[in-house]
Amino acid sequence: MKIYYAGTPEVPFNKPRAEAEAMIAAGIAFAYVAPAPPARKPDAQFAVHRTTRSKQPFIAASCNSCGSKAQFTGPTAHKTQVFRHCGVTDAVPEHIAEQYAKLRAKWKAPAPQSTEKFPSFELVHF
């Protein structure tokens, strides 16, 4: 059990429980209670980026306090997606939502690739 002497609260030490309880009962020492860790202050940051290949826009969110990261994409990502971190929920900020909506409106999805040039899979070969 962790205790400290009455005159030195800044120097806690460990003792077996029975011995520590006896010292506490005699008034020589007190039970040590560790201080609560400082509360994390949420620090979310949002930005709009584009993918490397298709140039599709996406919203990137990160928190410097807890290290959480997220990416959102899709036609309504700026309206429906939220970023959960540090025990809080943050929606996409208005200025980021506007940037994303503009880039999303300009973006054109790439045409799907044809699979005709690839041979079909058949079990006859096995």
N, C-alpha and C positions, 0 to 999 in steps of 0.2 A: 504494500500500500504506500502511496506517495504522501509524505507529510513534510512539514517544515517546522523548525523551532520558532517559538513565540517571537524572538527578537530578530529573526532573519527570514522574512517571507520570500525573499528573492532567491533563496537557495533551497529548493525542495530536494528531498532524497527518498529512497525506497527503504522500507523496513518490512519484515514479516507482519502480516495482518494482526496477529495477537499482540505482538510487541507494540505496533503502532497504535492500536486501540487503547492499550494501557497508558501509553504516553499522552494520548489525547484526553483520556479520562483524568489523568493527573494534572492536566493543564500545562504540561511542558511543551506540547506541540499541537499543531492544528492540521486537519486534513487539507491536502493541496487540491485545489480545483483549477484545472488548466484554463487559461483565458480563451474565450471564443475566438476563432479565427476571424479576421476582418471580413466584412461582407463584400462580396464582389459587386462592383459597380458595372452594370451592363454597358457595353460599348459597341453597339452594332454599327456596321458600315455596309452600305449598299452601293453597287455599281452596275452599269450595263456594259456587257462585252459581246463579242461575236466569236462563233466557233471558227476554227482554222480552215476547215474544208468548205463547208457550205455557207459560211458567213451568217449563220442563223443567230439572231440576237438572243441573249439570255441575261437573267438578272443574277448577279453573284452577291451573296451576303456572307459576312463574317463577323465574329466577335473577338475583340482583342482580350477580353477578360477571361472567357472560358475556352476559347479556341474552336468553337463550333463554326462550321462552314456549310453553305448550302448553295445550290444553283436551281433556278426556276426557269422554265421555258414553256411555251405554248401560247395559244391565242389569248387566254385570259389570265396568264400567270401574274401580271401586275395587279390584278383585281382580287384574285382568289387565294394566292399563296401567302403564307405567313412564315416568319423565321422565329423558331423557338430556341431560346438560349438563356442561360443564367436564371431560369425559373420565370422568365417573362416571354411574351409573344409580341413581336413587332411586325406590323404590316409594311408593305413596300411604301417608302416615302413618295409623296406626290410628284416631285421633280424627277425621280427615277422612273416612276410609272409613265410619265409623259415622254421621257426619252425612249423608253422601251416601246411604247405604243407607236411612236414615229418610226423607229427602226423596223419594228415588226410589220408595219404597213408597207414599207418599201421592200422588205425582203421577199424573195420569190423562192419557193421550195424547189430544189433540183428535181429534174424529171427522173422518174423511177428507171432503173436500169433493166434492160431486157435480159431474160434468162435463156433466150433461144440459143445463144452461142455456147452454152454449157450443156454437155451431154446429160441426159436424164439418168437418174440412178435406177438401176435394175438389178434384181437379185439373181438374174441368169448368170452373171459373171462370177458368182461365188459358189 
